[in-house]
Amino acid sequence: MELQKSTNVNVVPACVRALTQMLYCPYCRGMPGLKPCHSYCYNVMRGCLANQADLDAEWNLFIVAKEFRFAYNTAQKGY
């Protein structure tokens, strides 16, 4: 896996502020019964994380490797 790509993810200051504001949104905090922030969370995620989509292949390889390791460890322990 190409770790260099994932360790050099740049986040612009506006996204840091927006992601921090999401901490105070009741809908983003998992309280759907409260009034949502008018798609604020969706727009922030779409705008701020769109450039991270190129990590998809590396992330999928990482997950597959973790699943393989888990299966191997489980088989070794006889579960």
GIWO-V33512 format. One line per field, one symbol per residue. ss: DSSP state (~ for helix, > for strand, _ for the rest). psi: psi as a letter, one per 20 degrees, with the letter a starting at -180 (. if undefined). A space follows every 10 residues. Layout:
BEGIN
ss=???
psi=???
END
This chain:
BEGIN
ss=__~~~~~___ __~~~~~~~~ ~~________ _________~ ~~~~~~~~_~ ~~~~~~~~~~ ~~~~~~~~~~ ~~~~~~~__
psi=qnhgghilpp pqhhhggghg hhhiphghjk miirprlljg gghgggghjh iihiiggggg hggggggggg gghghhik.
END
